[in-house]
Amino acid sequence: MSEVVKTTEELSEEQKQKLIEKYDAESRFRNLNIRWMAWLVTCIAVGLALFHLITSFTGPLVTLKHRALHTGVILILVFLLYPSHKKAPQERASVVDFLLAILSVTTIAYIFIDYMGIVNRAGLPNQGDFLFSILIVILVLEGGRRVVGNGLTILSALFLLYAYFGPYLPRIIAHRGYSIEDITTYMYLTTEGIFGTAIGVSATYIFLFVLFGAFLNRTGLGQLFNDSAMAISGHTAGGPAKVAVISSGFLGSINGSAIANVVTTGSFTIPLMKRTGYSKDFSGAVEAAASVGGQVLPPVMGATAFIMAETLGMKYSDIAIAAIIPGLLYYMGVITVVHLRAKKRGLRGLSRNELPNMIEVLKERGHLLIPLVVLIYLLFSGRTPIFAAAWAIIATVVVAMLRKTTRLNVKKLIQSLEDGTRSAIGVAMACAMVGIIVGVASLTGFGLKMTTAILVLGQDTLILTLFFTMIASIILGMGLPSIPTYIITASMAAPALVQFGIEPFVSHMFVFYFGILANLTPPVALAAFAGAGISGGNPTRTGFISLKLAAAGILVPYIFVYSPELLMQGTNVVGIIWITITAVIGIIALGAGLEGYLFSAMPWLLRILSVASAVTLVIPGFWTDAIGLGLLVIIVVFQLLTKRKSSSVEVEKLAN
């Protein structure tokens, strides 16, 4: 099927892995060539996966123990799998690595052995508490440096210094200051620091959904999405680009990793886009924008919806439903620009004989959609995300047995369990360091200070407050996975909007949108850089083009702050249908204005009118809709007249 459309430019598995490692530090695993070391890692990884699967049915351990065990085992794997620097051994763990792994074990053992003592001494730590608190902070910072990179590690270290040097800082951010003992024990012995909410969601929702994604990947779900997208849109104008948008959207929502999604899907779609006439920069940008958008697309939203539900005390189903229209508008915006670029440049799709047959695709792998149906059904029936994810994993194993090509034997089951744990390491370490940042913010009141600063800069004006909150969210989200991004922006930036009087859910959605767009925003546009790495384009240009493609993702959050109806808040079914129709028309107008083409090339005045039409159409309201539709009618009339005139000129030339 999909083999029909392979190109000579398509990347090998080894090339894909190298590219992922280049832009995604989390994927830079050692390739252990010492048999017993490899088996040790497999046993630890499979053991952690089974622990989380079993506790999803039996219930987790006591909160502090559960989170400590999760973090400690992840740290063990970090020191065994990730070299400390580029010149360190890449095929084996060193003596120092094993020493750090053993020290990680002691941090778990101490909490399990002296748990009641820790509880009874709350607020009055002894020397043992202090020693192990310093140890865990050092281990988390070193482990985070190896896995996530220097950025978040430096930020976490700066927050620790901020907690200590508070009295000596400028008045606007100063606080009374805390001793090293106070800071480190707060990070280790409470559920407010390293073992706070961030690592809590890593040890429950995130791990299980990453594991679910690993099982789906082993069964070939990604191939199903690629082949289905090819069958549906491969023949249309600019077909391969639309394939990238559709398949990357589905996969991105489930796996939650924009960079890995860019490489795995993009290695197939980007060469095809270039072959059909798209530029290198545009091809890489399409894949980047589509992959990042998966984080805001229901039903899974990269697992962020579950954390948002817990943070806000809302039902998951309410969040998923509310996010549908904005998520679809995001992808509508990307596809519109892709389509208009193809029309503008006369780019064709692939011929039918190069494409897979949809019926054959569904016969071969269609059964792999059943676990997704099970997951969505359980989530919307009120079951917990942990319960739903666990049963979805079981459903994946059972359903995969229906066909030989997707069947999981014992070896593949073990590989799936290990893959899931390995994939969860990066998010877990990011969450542990985010725990330090959020813990310091809680201890020192930094979050309140940041809220005050944003409100002061906003000068009591909503649009300015939104703008500075957007900037803060993009900065806070640079280089981070979507889940830690949400946790940080929800803690640091969202309170400013809540303080301004905006509903908490709307505020959290606003900061989350811009937090994930940091992956497309130069200078740290990792998803765009990964796309450029495949396409051979310029990384910075690719980043700016991907922002253009994601323009709906920039516009829509502002709109739903002013008009929460876009999130299905405070309206009825008829209102939702009308809002959806006008918003879709508005996004098409936005794409036309940005691309400078609707039915023919548009002069700058029409492009400006088109963008104005888009903004007024996306804002719910009778008068805004009337103005937007009126402007669009003017644009369409001018476009049709221009097209007719150019057609007449062409006919006249041919006649002469």
Buried (B, 14 or more C-beta within 10 A) or exposed (E): BBEEBEEEBBBEEEEBBBBBBBBBBBBBBBEBEEEEBBEBBBEBBBEBBEBBBEBBEEEBBEEBBBBBBBBBBBBBBBBBBBBBEEEBEEEBBEEEBBEBBEBBEBBBEBBBEBBEEBEEBEEEBEEEBBBBBBBBBEBBBBBBBBBBBEBBBEBBBEBBEBBBEBEEEEEEBBBEBBEBBBBBBBBBBBBBBBBBBBBBBBBBBBBBBBBBBBBBBBBBBBBBBBBBBBBBBBBBBBBBBBBBBBBBBBBBBBBBBBBBBBBBBBBBBBBBBBBBBBBBBBBBBBBBBBBBBBBBBBBBBBBBBBBBBBBBEBEBBBBBBBBBBBBBBBBBBBBBBBBBBBBBBEBEBBEEEBBBEBEEBBEBBBBBBBBBEBBBEBBBEEBBBBBBBBBBBBBBBEBBEEBEEBEBEEEBBBBBBBBBBBBBBBBBBBBBBBBBBBBBBBBBBBBBBBBBBBBEBBEEEBEBBBBBBBBBBBBBBBBBBBBBBBBBBBBBBBBBBBBBEBBBBBBBBBBBBBBBBBBBBBEBBBBBBBBBBBBEBBBBBBBBBBBBBBBBBBBBBBBBBBBBBBBBBEBEEEEBEBBBEBBBBBBBBBBBBBBBBBBBBBEEEBBEBBBBBBBBBBBBBEEBBEBBBEBBEBBBEBBEEBBEEEEEEEEEEEEE
